[in-house]
Amino acid sequence: MENFFAAPTRKELADHLTRALGWVAARPQGEQAPVVLIYAWNENDEGGWLMPTLPCQTDRLDALRQVLKKTAAPDRKPELC
């Protein structure tokens, strides 16, 4: 028997990120992780991709952007790596 996993819909992906950010925010100050890990930018073979693919499918990035726009702290500037 083969395992098959369907890619998340835009809403499912947004909901996952919302829950992850909520979980981090709910931790006591000294136990908060400063990051949520999202798998993965370019795992195209495994279905975990976020990067746009032809013909410029940006649904996954758009979903994450909508969540992050709502949850961004207004007094903090994003840090670049």
ChimeraX attribute file (.defattr): number of C-alpha atoms within 10 A of each C-alpha:
attribute: neighborCount
match mode: 1-to-1
recipient: residues
	/A:1	3
	/A:2	3
	/A:3	4
	/A:4	6
	/A:5	7
	/A:6	6
	/A:7	12
	/A:8	14
	/A:9	12
	/A:10	15
	/A:11	13
	/A:12	13
	/A:13	17
	/A:14	21
	/A:15	16
	/A:16	15
	/A:17	19
	/A:18	16
	/A:19	11
	/A:20	16
	/A:21	17
	/A:22	12
	/A:23	13
	/A:24	16
	/A:25	14
	/A:26	11
	/A:27	11
	/A:28	8
	/A:29	9
	/A:30	6
	/A:31	10
	/A:32	12
	/A:33	12
	/A:34	7
	/A:35	9
	/A:36	11
	/A:37	7
	/A:38	12
	/A:39	11
	/A:40	13
	/A:41	12
	/A:42	14
	/A:43	12
	/A:44	12
	/A:45	7
	/A:46	10
	/A:47	14
	/A:48	15
	/A:49	18
	/A:50	20
	/A:51	16
	/A:52	14
	/A:53	11
	/A:54	6
	/A:55	6
	/A:56	8
	/A:57	12
	/A:58	14
	/A:59	16
	/A:60	19
	/A:61	17
	/A:62	14
	/A:63	18
	/A:64	19
	/A:65	13
	/A:66	11
	/A:67	17
	/A:68	15
	/A:69	10
	/A:70	10
	/A:71	12
	/A:72	11
	/A:73	10
	/A:74	9
	/A:75	6
	/A:76	7
	/A:77	8
	/A:78	9
	/A:79	5
	/A:80	4
	/A:81	3
